[in-house]
Amino acid sequence: MTINSETNQQVARFFEWMLEYYKLDAIIYPPSNQAPLKLGVNPGPGWMSYSLFSALSGLPALVFQTGFTSEGVPLGMTITSHAWSEARLIRYAYAYQSRFNYRKAPASVPPLM
């Protein structure tokens, strides 16, 4: 696929159409097509980042932590919505993280208080 302004507009129109047609406030999807890898591990063939969708569309997107794999690697999800809906995305992510409280600071980070 050649990336150009027409491609960007098509991706944006597709997202906007889905939001309108299905009467959605936002669309949630995984950040990639595979579980996250530990630092330094090569993803290998077939790995794809879905952040390309929001990057191409120009629509706001937010990736936030939703838990951990059995190996302790953080999991996340991406949420995107209409243009200029950043405040809504932050509220949704904040509500999710407040409810489930999966965040845990890395061992290398000292306590803040």
N, C-alpha and C positions, 0 to 999 in steps of 0.2 A: 504494500500500500504506500502510495506517495502521500506524504504529509504536506498539506498546504492549507490556505485559509478556507478553501471550499470543504476540505475534509473536516476542519475544525467546526465549521458551521453545520455540517451534516451531523456530526456527533452531538453537538449542542441541541440541534432540533430534535434528534432522537430522544435524548434525555428529557427535554421539555415535553415532548409528545407523551412519553411514558408517564411522567408525573401528572399531566393533565388527563390523559385517557383513563388511567386507573385511579384518579383522584388521590394521589399520594402527596404527602408532605415532604417525603425524602425517599431515597433509594439506598438500601444497605447492601454491601457486597464485601467479600473478603479482599484483603490487600493483594493477594497473589493466588495462583492456582495450586499451590502446595503449602504444606505447613512450613513455618519459618525455620531457618537453619541457624545453627550456632555460628558465631563470628569466625571467619576464615574458611568456612566450608563452601566449596563451589556448588552452586545449585544444579549444575548439569543441564543436559538438553531438556527442553520442554517446559522449563520454568518461565513464568510470565508474570510481570507485575501489572495488576489491574489499575494502578494509579494513572496509567496511560489514558484511560477514559476521561477522567476529570481534567487531566492536563490538556488533552485535545479539545475538550468542550469549552474550557474556560470557566466552567461552573465551579462554585466553591465545593471543596471536599475536605473532610476531616478524618484522619485515621486515629483510632483510640484503642487502648488496651481492653481486652475482654476476658482475659484469663491466661493460663499457661499450658503448654504441652506437658506430657508426663515427664519430659526431660528438664522441665523448668524454663523452657524458652517462651517468652511472651507471645501471646496470640492477640490479634486485633481485628477490627473491621473498619471498613470505609463507609462513610455516609456522605451523600451528595444531594443537592437540592437545587431549586431555582436560583437564578442570578440574584445577588445581593441578599442571600439568606444565611450569611455566616453566623449571625446571632442565634438563629434557630438551630443550626448544627451544633453550636457550642452548648446550647441548652440541652439538646438530646444526649450528647456525649456526657455532659455533667450529670444528668439524671441517671443514665445507665451506670456510670462509675460510682455515683453516690449510693445507688441501690445495691450493687454487687461488690464494690470495694476490692477489686482484684489487684490493685496497684501494690507493688512492693519494691522498695528502693534496692538497687544493686548493693551487694556486700561491700563494694569499694566506696560507697557514699556514706560519710559519717552522719550520725543523727543531727537533725536541724535544731533540735531543742533538747 
